Amino acid sequence: MKKMKTFFIKNKENIVTEIMNPIHDWVATNSNAFIKRDGTSCMIQNAKLYKRFDCKLLTLKSNSGRTQLNRLNNFSNYIHAGVTVKSITNRLFPDGEQFDTVLNVNLRDNLCELKNNNIAVHIRDLQPINVILPKEFYKSLPNGAIPCQSPDSITGHWPHWIECFRNDNSNKWHFEAFDALADVDKINGTYELCGPKVQANAEHHTKHILINHKSEPIEVTDLSYNGLKKMLSNTTLDIEGIVFHHKTINDLKCKIRKSDFNVER
């Protein structure tokens, strides 16, 4: 399961603007909407249980103590032609000239100034460039780890699925939820683990459960900024947010949450 991007572009306060991210133009005509729960992602594949593992870049320090990935020998060889990458505390930033609409990149505030819209946008909400880093740039992976996607071109993070084993106590709550599922319900797919010991139990469960990510459809009639803000501001709608799944392209989705509008749950 790839890391999802937000439906709208965010500002420097991490709140969404009224501008829809153009890479999500498929949502209006070719998507299904499902409730987003606040837990941790899991996967069931061939009756085996998996959890997320984020493989991060190695921390390499200069004499000043700052991370300096761009000082590694031949680092530029791993970046596609014409792309300049700067690094500050393990975050990779593309050079502004690689985006047609970007006027300037402000590394200090992690912002890009957009020519067309005359606003500043957090770099992580821009469509990423394709950055390829070799495995030696990353911390070691557990055996059998399954990559969810290519490494993130901005943060460098590389999400994987790793199998849960019962002799590992960190998987205790995962298996409590897994064992509570009937065998017929252990279908291949991704799930949200929720319960008393997960994310402060925002979903208010008394036991740990696995919720299939496509088990709770929700009707969305207005995809505009005001429409979604009004919907998610409704205090009777006790959910973290909404995930839009592409109808035919597996694992293509995006999200919108109450917190994106600075609305408390």
Order of alpha helices (4+ residues) and beta strands (2+ residues): beta-beta-beta-beta-beta-beta-beta-beta-beta-beta-beta-beta-beta-alpha-beta-beta-alpha-beta-beta
